[in-house]
Amino acid sequence: MSVAVRPLFAFDNSYVRELEGLYAAWQAAPVSAARLLALNEELATELGVDPEALRAPDGVAVLAGNATPEGASPVAQAYAGHQFGGFSPRLGDGRALLLGEVIDVHGRRRDLHLKGSGRTPFARGGDGKAAVGPMLREYVIGEAMHALGIPTTRALAVVATGDHVARETMLPGAVLTRVAASHLRVGTFQYAAAHGDLTLVRRLADHAIARHHPHAVEAENPYLAFFEGVVDAQASLVARWMLVGFIHGVMNTDNMTISGETIDYGPCAFMDAFDPATVFSSIDHGGRYAYGNQPHIAQWNLARLAETLLPLFDVETDAALTAATDVLQSFPDRYHECWGHGMRAKLGLTDDQPEDGELIDDLLALLHAQRVDFTSCFRALSSSVLGDAARTRSLFTEPWAFDAWSDRWRTELSSHRRDPQAVAAAMDRVNPVYIPRNHKVEEALAAASAGDLQPFRRLLDVLAQPFVERPGLEPYAAPAPPGFGPYRTFCGT
């Protein structure tokens, strides 16, 4: 039985107040020997909490799920979802709890959420637990995405439970505390719609509008404006993923947020050699969620959201369908605008010229054909701007092909009449040196699971400044060695 402790957070739980029918009140399962593994002090301060209070025994008890903080209303959230294209009308938090919502020091409402906290009514046969490795993966990838400027959920803490979980082998258990703008998903709307409760769908939409898209309130059709806001947020988000070679790995509708934050870092990974067909997830046998498919899948998921909102768009079905289709069909243009702007910045091109698209496409084709490391190539291009192409040429098995492309690129750059030093500096601000290289992530997680957290902490420190090249960190900027792979990731359940 959980016990009350002194206040740590100032909760204001709008989800529980406003959305009865979309959760089950629940308590975390107790753990035998809670021990803090990682604490995000910056994020704690942002939430208005003293990090030392979280390090204290009472704080660790809350982060482990052994104690319920005053003001919390722990619930397992209900949602449905299309998983690899197949619809499940009842998914929900099978091993997670929303503790409540906190208004941070910037006035933003943030969810406080436990993951790996035990079975819930939505567990579907799972054990409700999580292992140290996958929870630390979520921590490190979320922090890397945050440092890269990509909207993301973040980890406040990871606590070892002192218990073991059964996977392929027995693994040390852990609980993650996740912070999000909210955990509202496309699947949340699907759950409400699947139960045939239009009133609940409307309450959910009103809640989401107030929380994430308040501009929609003033629109002629608020629900359509809300949908347009979600489409825009997701187009921008997926474009940012693509610009850094990030592959989510499990883009089910229950993993697409209404806020436009990245959520769920299970089978995710970053691409080394550029290949649009890259898949890392062990369960994505058909490549549905491959790198190059992510924009298409995002639009497909948004179509599923539109289906749940049709009755709110218009009482006339045909009019509702027309309105939804018009917004949905704007996704490719919204995506390509974000992606194109980002790619031009990566290449130092400030103006949108007709030939830019061909220049970008030809470089990507060249990277694919010669299996060039995506991150390393774009970072090295700034040296080429300054007259030293050796770093970039060394990445290509046939450097003469790069030379031919580079001649066209440099001609385009010269037409912009900008100082090369300024161009190179601007490129380095958007082309990271350090991403969570898969082999480095695995090294850190394996060491942490065996009790050594130093590689994990070192990796976090490197990824906190992804655009600043620092001496001595060359191994963190290098692609995986030849003996690493084929790489496969797992969901951790």
N, C-alpha and C positions, 0 to 999 in steps of 0.2 A: 504494500500500500504506500503510495507517495505521500510525503508529508510537506506541509507548508514551511517555507523559509522566509527570511527577511527579504524585502523588495530589492530586486536587481534591475528590473526593467519597468518602465512606465507603460503598461499595456493599454491599448484601445482597440478592442477586437470587433471591427466592423463586419468581418466575414461571418462570425458566429451570430452577431445581432441581426444581420439582414438576410442571411441565406440558409435558414432552416430548411432541411430537405437535401442539403448538399454536403452533409457531414454526419459523422457519428462521434459523439463524445467518447473519449477514450483516455487511457493512461499508459505511459511507457512501462515496459517491463523492467524490473530492477536488474542491475548488473552487480557482479560480485566484488569487483575491485577496480573502481574507476580511477584512471590515471590520465592526466592531461598530456597529450602528445604534441599538439600544436594549437596556438592561440593567435588569432589575428588581432593584434593590439590596435592597429590603425582602424580597423573596422569596429572594434569594441568602442573606441573613443567616438567614432562617428555615430554610433548608436546611443551615445550618452552614458556609457557604462565604464566604470573604472576597471581597467584590465586586471588590476590586482585583486579586485573582488571576485573576478571570474577564476583566478588562479587559486583562491582560497577554497577550503573543503566544501563550503556551502555552494560556491559557484560551480565547482567541478561536479557536484551532485546534480545541479540543474542541467548542466551540459551533457551529463550521462543519462538523464532521464530518471535518476533516483529520487529527485525532489521536484515538486511543481512550484515554480516561482509565484509569488503573490500577484494576482491580477491575470494570470494566464487562464486560458480556456482551451485546454488541449483537445484537439479533434483530429480524426482521420478524415481527410477530404475525399469526397466522391467525385469520380469522373469516369467517362467512357473513353473509347479511342479506337482508331484504326491502327492496328499493329501489323506492319508489312502488308497493308492493304486489306486486311480482314478486320471486320468490325466486332468489337467486344462491348456490349452495352453496359457492363459493370466492371470497372477496373478499380480505381481508387488507391489511396495510400495503404499499400499492403504492409509496409514496414516503416512507416513515417507518421509523424504527428505535427500539425501546426500548433505551436504553443500559443501564438497570438501575434499581435501587430504592435510595433513600436514606432513612434514618431522620432526620427533621428534629429541630430543637431541642425540639419538644414531644412527641417520641416517636412521631410519626405516620409511617407508611410512605408514601413518595411515589415515583411513577414519574418518571424523567427520560427524555424522548422527543424525538427529532429529527423534524422534518417538512420535506420538501423536500430530503431528503438523498440522492436518487438512486433509480434503479430497483431493485426487489427482485424475488424470484421471484413476487410477487403483483401485479406492475405492470400486467398486463392491457393492454399496448400503450401505456401512458402514458410520459411522459419522466422521471417520478420527481422532477421539479423543482418549485419554487414561485417565485412572483414577490414582489417587495418589498411591493406593495400588499396582497394577501391575507394575508400573514404579519403585517404591521403591523395589519391589521384584527383578526386573531385576538388580538393583543396588547391592543389598546385596548378591544375589546368584553369580553374576559375580565376586564380590570381594572375596567371599569365594572360588570360583574355582581358582582364581588367587593365593590366599594364599596357596592353596593345590598343586600348581604347575601344574595345568591343563590348556592347552591353551584355551583362552576365550576372547570374546569381553568384554569390560569393560564400566562402566558408568562414564562419566565425571561429570554429574550433573543431578538433577531432580528439575524442577521448577513447582510450583503450578501456575495454570492459573487464578484462581479466578472465573472460570466458572465451571459448573457442566455437567457431562455426564450421559446419561440415560442408565443404565444396568438393573439389576433386580430392583434396586432402583436408586435414583439420588445420584451420587458420585462426590466428588471433583475432578476436572480435573488436569492433569499434563502433562508436556513434558519432555521426557528423552533425554539427549545428549549421544549418544553411540559412542565409539571409537573401531575400528576394524582394523585388518591388511588389510582387504577389505571386501566388501559385495558380492563378487563373489560367486555364489552358483552353485550347480548342476543344479538348475532351471534356472539360467542365460543361460547356454548352451542349455538347453531344449527349451527355448524361441527362441533363434537364430536358432536352428535346425528346430523347428516347423514351422518357417516362410520360410523354404526352401532356406535360404541364406547361402550357403557354404562360401562365402567370409566373411560374418559376423562371422560365426563360427570360421574361421581361424583367423580373427582379434582378436576375443575374446580369443582364445587359445594363440596367441602370446602375448597378453596383460597379461594373467594369468601366462605364463611362465616367462616373464620378472619380474613380480611382486612377484611371490611366488616360482617358481621352476626354477631359472636361470641355474641350472646345466643341464637342459634338452637341452639347446641350443647346447651344444657340443656333444650330443648323435647322434648316427647313424640315429635314428628315433626320432626326438625331441618331436613329439606329443605323441608317445607311452611312451617315458621317462617321459613326463609330467603326463600322466595318471598314470603311476607307482608311481610317487611322491605323487599324490593325494591319491591313494590307501594306500600307506605307512603311510601318515599323518593321515588318518582316522582310520586305524587299531590301531595306537598308541593312538589316542584320545579316541576311544571307550573303549579300554583296561583300560585307566586311569579312565574313568567314572565307569567302573565295579568294579575297585579296591576300590572305596570309596562309592559304593552303590548309585550312582547317576542315576536317571531315567529322561531322557530328556522329554519324554511325547508326543512329536509331531515331530517325525523324518521324516517329509515329505522331498522330495528332494529339496524344496525351503529353507529348514532349514539345509542343509548340505553345509558347506563352502569348497571352493577350498583350502583355506589356512590351514585347519585343526584346526580352532578355533571353540569352542562351541558358538552357536548363538541362540538367542531367548529363554528367560527364562519365558515362559508362564506357561504351565501346569507341569513344572518340579518339582521334589521333591527328597529328600534323603530317602532311605529305612531305616526303623527301624529293625523289625524282618526280618531275612533273608528268602526270598521266591522269587525264580526266576520268579514267575507269578505276582509279584507286579505291579499294575497299579494305578496311582493316577488321571490321566486325566479324566475329566468328559465326554469327547467326545470319549474316546477310549473304546468303548463298547465291542469290540472283543478281546482286549488285544494285538493288533498288535504291540504296542510299549512298551510292558512289559519289565521289567528289563532284563530278560533272553533272550529276542528276539533282543536286540539291536545290537549285532554283525551281526546277520543274516540280519537285516534290513539295516545296513550300507553297506553290500555287495550287497544287492538288489539295493540300491540307486546308488552305483558305477556302477552297470551294466547299469543303465539308462544313466549315464554320458558316458560310453563307446559307447552306441548307437549313441550319438550325434557326437562322434569323429571318427567313423569308416571311413568316407571318407578321413580323414586326416592321418589315419594309413597306408593305402595302397589303390591304385587305384583298385586293385583286391579285390572284396568283400570277397571271401573265405579267402584270406591271411589276410585281415583286421580282420575278425572274429576270426581266429586262434590266431592272435597276442593279440587281446583284451581278449580272453578267457584265454589265458595263464597267463596274468597279473592278471585278475580278480580271477582266481583260486588260486592265491598265497595269497589272502587276509586271509583265515583262518590260514595259517602258520604264516603270519606276526602278526596277532592279537594274536595268542596263544603264540608266542615268547614274545611279550610285556606283555601280561597278566601273563604268567608263571613267567617271571622275576620279575614282581611286586609282585606276590603272594609269591614267595620264600623270597623276601625281607621282606614282612609282617610277615613271620614266622621265620625270622632270618637264613634262609638257603642260603648260599653263592654259593654253587656248585650245578650244575644241575645234580641230581642223578635220575636214572630210577624210584625209589620208591617215588620221590617227588610228582608226579602227583596223585598217589593213596592217598597219605597223604592229599593233598589239597582237593581232591574230597570228601574224607571221612569226613573231618572237615565241609565242606559246607553242606553235607548231614545231619550231626549231628545238625548244626545250623538250618537247615530247619525243621527237624523233631521236634525239641524242641522249635522252634520259638524264637531263641536267637538273641538278638540285634547285628547286624553285626559290627557296629563301636565299641561298648563297648567290644565285645569279643576280637577283634584283638588288641585293646589297652591294655587290661588286660593281654594278653599273655606274655608281657615283665616281669611282676611280677612273672609269673610261671618260667621263665628262671632263676630268682634269688632265686627260692626255695619257693615262696609264691603263691600257687595255689588257695588260698581261694577266691580271687577276681574273678577269672575266673569261678571257680566251682559254685559260687553263681548265675551265670547267667543261669545255666542249671537246669531244673526240675528233670533230672536224672543225677546227677554229676558223677556217676560211669561210664557212657558211655564216658564222657569227659576224665576221668582218664585213661581209656583203650587207647583212642586215644593219650593222652598226653604221655603215656609211650613210644609209638612208635616214637612220635615227638622228645622227649628228647633223645632217643637213636640215632636218626638221627643227632640231634644237637651235641651230644658229639663226633660223628665221625668226625666233622669238626675241633675239637681241638682249639676252640676259647674261649677267656676269656668271661665268662657269662656277666660281666658288659658291655663289648663292644658290645656283641650281643643284650642285652636289650636296650642299647642306640641307636643302629642302627635301631632296630624295632620301637622305639618311634619316630624316625625321619620320618618314612613313615606311621605310623598308627595314624591318628589324634585323639585327645581327643574331639575336637569340630568340628561339622559340622552344617550346617543350619538345626537344628531340626525343623520339620514342625510346631510343636506347638509354638515354640519360634518365628518362622518367622511370623506366623499368629497373635500372640500377638503383635509383633512390628508393623505390617502393620495396624492392627485394631486401635492401639493407634495413629499411624501417621495420618491415615485417619480422626481421631477425633481431630487432632491438637496437639498431644503430640509426639514429635520426640525423646524423651529420650530413650525409649526402643529400637528404631531403631538404634540410635547411640551406645548404649551399646552393642547391638548384633554385629554391625560392628566391634567394638573394640575387642570383644571376638574372632570373626572369623578371624581377621587379623593375629593371631598367633595360628593356629589350632593344632600345635604339642607340644605346651608348656602348661603343666598342671599348673593351677594357683589356689591358695586357694580362696574360696568364689564363684567360678564359677561352682560348682557342678550341679546346675540346668540346665546349658547349655550343660552339658555332658550327661544328663539323657535322656532316651527314653521318648516318650509321655506318659502321665499318662493314666490309664485305661479308663477314661471317654472321652478321645480324639479320635474322629474317628467314623465311617470310614472316612478317609481323602480324600477329592476331591479337585482337582485344576482346574483352568479355564484359558482360553487363554486371557481374559481381553478385548476382542473386543465385 
